[in-house]
Amino acid sequence: MDYSQFLAMKQEIGVLAVFLLVFLYDTFMPARSQKALPAFTVILTAVFTAVGFFCCCGLGTESSVVAFSGMYETSPVIAAIKNILNIGVIIVLIQSVKWANGEEMHMRRGEFYELLLVTLFGMYMMISARHFLLFLIGLESASLPLAAMVALDKNRYESREAAAKYILTAVFSSAVFMLGLSYVYGLTGSLYFEHIYFALTTQRSLLLIVAIAFVMSGIGFKLSLVPFHLWTADVYQGAPTSVTSYLSVISKGAAAFAFMVIFAQVFGALYSDVWEWMLYALIILTITIGNLFAIRQRNMKRFLAFSSISQAGYIMLGIIAYNTMGVAAMMYYILVYIFSNLAAFGVIGAIENATGRVSMDDYNGLYKTNPRLAFCMMLAMFSLAGIPPFAGFFSKFFIFTSAINQGSVAIYVLVLIALINTIISLYYYLLVVKAMFISEDECVIANFRSSCGERLGLWICIAGVLLLGIVSCVYSGLLDMTSVSSLNMYFIK
């Protein structure tokens, strides 16, 4: 075996190096230095991300590196996807500093960061895998530690219940995924993405339809696509808010990229014949049911859980438009979603850490006592709703445009349904704004000063929401990068 192939895994080796340094710090540093562990982790992750952007630029515009007999692949696009996830991880780490140094977490703060880095490593493997064995290793590395993260607040019954629901759902979804994978292997005799792609170009059978349905169901659980979404609200509500924000953004973004890679590079040749109608049904159900159930929620974490379900449906529009513009639109959408959703969770986390309140009714009149937090939440809601000139408007515009370019009547109907659902989402996002700025009820949340980490995280998120809607070179750069990507050979016809 040529061990020099490991040098292709620069980002995976980097995140493992950060994990090792954090583990050594947590294990051997004296107790009086443990409060600096969150800052130490943030700095290491920021340096690692900066190096990742440098390596992404250093790969060149067209180079694609394959290792381990084609089981692993990296390229500028793949490196950029991982760097997008890193940006979200840094924000989550910054926002979690106060919570991690709190009385209930001070003995387990190291576990939070170590588990988080292990899950990030697993997500990297999912995105770079070109063989289903390697993909499954990444999938389980990303899923199982998340159950432990959900249960970190072990003194709360809701946290333990959420962890039990998550682990059972993760195990079941993995079993469904591997059942479908076994059918694919039986039909093709291979687990390599490229081999399966070419082997399936001439096959059309009932077993193949069942196999694709099972594979789509397994990944649908990770993405919270309807009808595989029932765990989402309970887990988001029961988990610590920092873990919930990580689940809603980083985990969902990695699953979306993995979905894109698998269904384009493995089943892309069968799109119009086999799984196009499956994807249409999933998108319509996910956006519509996510929006309708979000209207009914009064708990802010459950509210954002159903919001994230509907957002997953919009992200899936990039799969339908799997071409140069579709991939760039999906990357841009997830980048904008990271800043917008983490801004909302940053406000929720700051209020929960200070007062313990997470009900929407508690936000009535928030502008009178905490105008800055109310302003940040308003910008986050406007961006998630897609109101111009914020970044969320442009992310939806690009994702809709990329889908419409397919040109079929079914696509126009699908985008029309998505647009109607955007109006519904505007209504429930504005419910939060109404509670904070218009409600005449007396505010139950007194004025308080959030921590430095919480303020810094919110400033980064708000800057991203505002600048990504103005700085056009971000989307243009992603579009130029995907136009010369090695993924082009698998674009859905």
C-alpha positions in Angstrom: 0.0 0.0 0.0 1.3 3.5 -0.9 0.9 5.5 2.3 1.6 8.7 0.4 -2.1 8.5 -0.7 -3.0 9.8 2.7 -1.5 13.2 1.7 -4.5 13.6 -0.5 -6.7 13.8 2.6 -5.3 17.1 3.8 -8.6 18.4 5.3 -9.4 15.1 7.0 -5.9 14.9 8.5 -6.2 18.6 9.6 -9.5 18.0 11.5 -7.9 14.9 13.2 -4.9 17.0 14.2 -7.3 19.6 15.7 -9.1 16.8 17.5 -5.9 15.4 18.9 -4.7 18.8 20.2 -8.0 19.5 21.8 -8.0 16.0 23.4 -4.5 16.5 24.8 -5.4 19.9 26.1 -8.5 18.6 27.8 -6.7 15.6 29.3 -3.4 17.1 30.5 -3.9 20.8 31.2 -4.5 21.8 34.8 -8.0 22.6 36.0 -7.3 26.4 36.1 -6.6 26.4 32.4 -9.6 24.4 31.3 -11.8 27.5 30.8 -9.5 28.4 27.9 -10.4 25.2 26.1 -13.3 26.8 24.1 -11.1 29.7 22.9 -8.3 27.2 22.1 -10.6 25.1 20.0 -12.0 28.1 18.2 -8.5 29.4 17.3 -7.4 26.0 16.1 -10.5 25.5 14.0 -10.1 29.0 12.5 -6.5 28.4 11.6 -7.4 25.0 10.1 -10.2 26.6 8.0 -7.8 29.3 6.8 -5.4 26.7 5.7 -8.2 24.8 4.1 -9.1 27.8 1.9 -5.4 28.2 1.0 -5.2 24.5 0.0 -8.5 24.9 -2.0 -6.9 27.7 -4.0 -3.6 25.7 -4.3 -5.4 22.7 -5.9 -5.9 24.7 -9.1 -9.1 25.2 -11.0 -9.3 21.8 -12.7 -7.4 19.3 -10.6 -9.1 16.4 -9.0 -7.1 14.0 -6.8 -8.1 10.4 -6.4 -6.7 8.0 -3.8 -7.2 4.5 -2.5 -8.1 3.0 -5.9 -10.8 5.5 -6.5 -12.5 5.2 -3.1 -11.6 8.8 -2.2 -11.7 12.0 -4.2 -11.0 15.6 -3.6 -11.1 18.7 -5.8 -11.5 22.5 -5.4 -15.3 22.1 -5.3 -15.2 19.4 -2.6 -12.7 21.4 -0.6 -14.9 24.5 -0.9 -17.9 22.4 0.4 -15.9 21.3 3.4 -14.7 24.9 4.0 -18.4 26.1 4.0 -19.1 23.6 6.7 -16.1 24.8 8.6 -17.4 28.4 8.6 -20.6 27.1 10.3 -18.5 25.1 12.8 -16.5 28.1 13.8 -19.7 30.1 14.5 -21.2 27.3 16.5 -18.0 27.1 18.6 -17.9 30.8 19.3 -21.6 30.9 20.3 -21.1 27.9 22.6 -18.3 29.3 24.8 -20.6 30.6 27.6 -22.6 27.4 27.6 -19.5 25.2 27.6 -18.0 27.1 30.6 -21.2 27.0 32.6 -21.6 25.1 35.8 -23.5 22.2 34.3 -21.0 21.6 31.4 -17.6 22.4 32.9 -16.8 18.8 33.5 -17.9 17.8 30.0 -16.9 20.7 27.8 -14.0 18.7 26.3 -16.4 15.9 25.3 -18.5 18.4 23.4 -15.6 19.7 21.3 -14.1 16.2 20.7 -17.4 14.7 19.6 -18.1 17.6 17.3 -14.7 17.2 15.6 -15.3 13.5 15.1 -18.7 14.1 13.5 -17.0 16.7 11.2 -14.5 14.2 10.2 -17.3 11.8 9.3 -19.0 14.4 7.2 -15.8 15.0 5.3 -15.6 11.3 4.5 -19.2 11.3 3.3 -18.5 14.1 0.9 -15.3 12.7 -0.5 -16.3 9.1 -0.6 -16.6 7.4 -4.1 -17.1 4.0 -2.7 -20.1 3.0 -0.5 -17.9 1.3 2.2 -16.0 4.5 2.8 -19.3 6.4 2.7 -20.8 4.2 5.4 -17.8 4.7 7.6 -18.3 8.5 7.3 -22.0 8.2 7.8 -21.7 6.3 11.1 -18.8 8.5 12.3 -21.0 11.5 11.7 -24.2 10.0 13.2 -23.3 8.1 16.4 -21.3 10.8 18.2 -24.2 13.2 17.5 -26.4 11.1 19.8 -23.9 11.6 22.6 -23.9 15.3 21.9 -27.7 15.5 22.1 -27.4 13.7 25.6 -24.7 16.0 27.0 -27.2 17.8 29.2 -27.8 14.5 31.0 -29.5 16.1 34.0 -32.5 17.1 31.8 -35.1 14.4 31.0 -35.7 16.1 27.6 -32.1 15.7 26.6 -32.0 12.0 27.4 -35.3 11.4 25.6 -34.0 13.3 22.6 -30.8 11.3 22.5 -32.8 8.0 22.6 -35.0 9.1 19.8 -32.1 10.2 17.7 -30.0 7.1 18.1 -33.0 4.8 17.3 -33.8 6.9 14.2 -30.1 6.9 13.2 -29.8 3.1 13.5 -33.1 2.5 11.7 -32.2 4.9 8.8 -28.8 3.3 8.5 -30.4 -0.1 8.3 -32.8 1.0 5.6 -30.0 2.6 3.7 -27.8 -0.5 3.8 -30.8 -2.7 2.7 -31.2 -0.6 -0.4 -27.4 -0.7 -0.9 -27.4 -4.5 -0.8 -29.9 -4.5 -3.6 -27.7 -2.1 -5.6 -24.7 -4.4 -5.1 -26.8 -7.4 -6.1 -27.7 -5.7 -9.4 -24.3 -4.3 -10.2 -21.7 -6.3 -8.3 -19.8 -3.2 -7.2 -19.8 -0.5 -4.5 -17.8 2.0 -6.5 -19.9 5.0 -7.5 -18.5 5.1 -11.0 -18.9 1.4 -11.7 -22.5 1.5 -10.4 -23.3 4.5 -12.6 -22.3 2.8 -15.8 -23.7 -0.6 -14.8 -27.1 0.9 -14.2 -27.3 2.7 -17.6 -29.0 -0.3 -19.2 -31.0 -1.6 -16.2 -34.6 -0.9 -15.4 -36.3 -3.2 -13.0 -38.7 -3.2 -10.0 -35.8 -4.2 -7.7 -33.9 -1.1 -8.8 -36.8 1.2 -8.0 -37.0 -0.4 -4.6 -33.3 -0.1 -4.0 -33.3 3.6 -4.9 -36.3 4.3 -2.7 -34.5 2.7 0.3 -31.3 4.6 -0.3 -33.3 7.8 -0.7 -35.2 7.0 2.5 -32.0 6.4 4.5 -30.4 9.7 3.5 -33.8 11.4 3.9 -33.7 10.7 7.6 -30.4 12.6 7.9 -31.9 15.5 6.0 -35.3 15.5 7.8 -37.2 15.1 4.5 -40.9 14.4 4.9 -42.0 11.7 5.8 -38.7 10.9 7.5 -38.8 14.0 9.7 -40.7 13.0 12.8 -37.6 12.9 15.0 -36.5 16.4 14.2 -38.7 18.6 16.4 -38.3 16.5 19.6 -34.5 16.2 19.2 -34.1 19.9 18.5 -36.1 20.8 21.5 -34.4 18.3 23.9 -30.8 18.9 22.8 -28.7 21.7 24.2 -29.1 24.8 22.0 -25.5 24.7 20.8 -26.0 21.1 19.7 -29.3 21.9 18.1 -27.7 24.7 16.0 -25.0 22.3 14.9 -27.6 19.7 13.9 -29.7 22.1 12.0 -27.0 23.6 9.9 -23.7 21.6 9.7 -25.3 18.1 9.8 -28.0 19.1 7.4 -25.6 20.8 5.0 -23.3 17.7 4.9 -26.2 15.4 4.3 -27.4 17.6 1.4 -24.0 17.5 -0.2 -23.8 13.7 0.3 -27.3 13.4 -1.2 -26.2 15.4 -4.3 -23.0 13.3 -4.8 -24.7 9.9 -4.4 -27.8 10.5 -6.5 -25.9 12.3 -9.3 -22.8 10.1 -9.4 -24.5 6.8 -8.7 -28.1 7.1 -10.0 -27.8 10.1 -12.3 -28.3 8.1 -15.5 -31.7 6.9 -14.1 -33.0 10.3 -13.1 -35.8 10.8 -15.6 -36.8 7.1 -15.7 -36.7 6.1 -12.0 -36.3 8.6 -9.3 -37.3 12.0 -10.7 -40.9 11.5 -9.4 -39.7 10.4 -6.0 -37.7 13.6 -5.6 -40.6 15.8 -6.7 -42.9 14.2 -4.1 -40.3 14.6 -1.4 -39.7 18.2 -2.2 -43.4 19.2 -2.3 -44.2 17.3 1.0 -41.1 18.6 2.8 -41.6 22.2 2.0 -45.4 22.2 2.5 -45.6 20.1 5.7 -42.6 21.9 7.2 -44.2 25.3 6.7 -47.7 24.2 7.9 -46.4 22.7 11.1 -44.0 25.7 11.8 -47.1 27.9 12.0 -48.4 25.9 15.0 -45.2 26.0 17.1 -44.7 28.2 20.1 -41.4 26.8 21.3 -38.7 28.6 19.4 -36.5 25.5 19.0 -39.4 23.4 17.6 -40.3 26.4 15.4 -36.8 26.4 13.8 -36.9 22.6 13.6 -39.9 22.8 11.2 -38.4 25.8 9.5 -35.2 23.7 8.8 -37.4 20.9 7.4 -38.9 23.3 4.9 -35.4 24.7 4.1 -34.2 21.2 3.3 -36.9 21.0 0.6 -35.6 24.2 -1.0 -32.1 22.8 -0.9 -33.2 19.7 -2.8 -34.1 21.9 -5.7 -30.4 22.1 -6.4 -30.4 18.3 -6.9 -33.0 18.6 -9.6 -30.9 21.2 -11.4 -27.7 19.2 -11.1 -25.7 21.2 -13.5 -23.1 23.9 -13.1 -25.6 26.4 -11.9 -27.5 23.9 -9.7 -24.3 22.9 -7.7 -23.2 26.5 -7.3 -26.8 27.5 -6.2 -26.9 24.7 -3.6 -23.4 25.7 -2.2 -24.5 29.3 -2.0 -27.9 28.4 -0.4 -26.2 26.4 2.3 -23.7 29.1 3.0 -26.4 31.7 3.4 -28.5 29.3 5.5 -25.5 28.8 7.8 -25.4 32.5 8.6 -29.1 33.0 8.8 -30.0 30.0 10.9 -27.1 30.4 13.3 -28.1 34.1 13.8 -31.5 32.9 14.9 -30.1 30.2 17.2 -27.5 32.7 18.5 -30.3 34.9 19.8 -32.2 31.9 21.2 -29.1 30.6 22.9 -28.3 34.0 24.4 -31.8 34.4 25.8 -31.9 30.8 27.1 -28.5 31.0 28.8 -29.6 34.3 30.5 -33.2 33.5 31.4 -34.0 29.9 30.5 -36.9 31.0 28.3 -37.5 29.5 24.8 -41.2 30.2 24.2 -42.2 32.5 21.4 -44.6 34.2 23.8 -41.6 35.2 25.9 -40.4 37.3 23.0 -43.3 39.7 23.2 -41.9 43.2 23.4 -38.3 42.0 23.3 -37.4 45.2 21.4 -38.2 47.3 24.4 -35.7 45.5 26.7 -33.1 44.0 24.3 -33.3 46.0 21.0 -30.0 44.6 19.6 -31.0 41.0 20.0 -34.4 41.8 18.6 -32.8 43.4 15.6 -30.5 40.4 15.0 -33.4 38.0 15.2 -35.4 40.2 12.7 -32.6 40.1 10.2 -32.3 36.4 10.6 -36.1 35.9 10.0 -36.0 38.2 7.0 -33.2 36.3 5.4 -34.7 32.9 6.1 -38.0 34.1 4.6 -36.2 35.4 1.5 -37.0 39.1 1.8 -34.7 41.4 -0.3 -32.1 42.7 -0.1 -30.9 40.1 2.4 -28.8 37.1 1.4 -31.8 34.7 1.8 -33.6 36.4 -1.1 -30.7 35.8 -3.5 -30.1 32.2 -2.4 -33.8 31.4 -3.1 -33.6 33.3 -6.4 -30.5 31.3 -7.6 -31.9 27.9 -6.5 -35.3 28.6 -8.3 -33.5 29.9 -11.4 -31.3 26.8 -11.6 -34.3 24.5 -11.3 -36.3 26.4 -13.9 -33.5 26.0 -16.4 -34.4 22.4 -16.8 -37.4 23.6 -18.8 -40.0 21.0 -18.2 -43.7 21.7 -17.3 -43.3 19.6 -14.1 -40.4 21.8 -13.0 -42.5 25.0 -13.5 -45.3 23.5 -11.4 -42.8 22.4 -8.7 -41.2 25.9 -8.5 -44.6 27.5 -8.4 -45.5 25.3 -5.4 -42.2 26.3 -3.8 -43.0 30.0 -4.4 -46.4 29.7 -2.8 -44.8 28.0 0.2 -42.4 30.9 0.4 -45.4 33.2 1.0 -46.6 30.8 3.8 -43.1 30.8 5.4 -43.1 34.6 5.2 -46.2 34.6 7.4 -44.7 32.5 10.2 -41.3 34.1 10.2 -43.1 37.5 10.6 -44.9 36.1 13.6 -41.6 36.3 15.5 -41.0 39.8 14.3 -44.5 40.8 15.3 -44.0 39.4 18.8 -40.8 41.4 19.3 -41.7 44.7 17.7 -45.5 45.1 17.6 -47.0 43.0 20.5 -48.3 45.2 23.3 -47.9 42.6 25.9 -45.4 43.4 28.7 -42.0 41.9 28.0 -41.1 39.1 30.4 -37.4 39.1 29.4 -35.5 41.7 31.3 -32.6 43.6 29.8 -29.3 41.6 30.0 -25.9 41.7 28.5 -24.9 38.6 26.4 -21.4 37.2 26.6 -18.6 38.2 24.3 -18.8 34.9 22.4 -22.5 35.3 21.8 -22.1 38.8 20.6 -19.2 37.9 18.3 -21.1 35.0 16.8 -24.1 37.2 16.1 -21.9 39.9 14.5 -20.4 37.4 12.2 -23.8 36.0 11.3 -25.3 39.4 10.6 -22.3 40.4 8.5 -22.7 37.3 6.5 -26.5 37.9 6.0 -25.9 41.4 4.8 -22.7 41.0 2.8 -23.7 37.8 0.9 -26.7 39.7 -0.5 -24.4 42.5 -1.8 -21.0 40.9 -2.7 -21.8 39.1 -6.0 -18.3 37.6 -6.3 -19.2 34.9 -3.8 -21.7 33.2 -6.1 -19.7 34.0 -9.2 -16.7 32.3 -7.7 -18.7 29.2 -6.8 -20.2 29.2 -10.3 -16.8 29.4 -12.0 -15.4 26.7 -9.7 -18.2 24.2 -10.5 -18.1 25.0 -14.3 -14.7 23.2 -14.5 -15.3 20.6 -11.9 -14.8 16.9 -12.5 -18.5 16.4 -11.5 -19.6 17.6 -14.9 -19.4 14.1 -16.4 -22.2 13.0 -14.0 -24.6 15.9 -14.6 -28.2 14.8 -14.9 -29.4 14.9 -18.5 
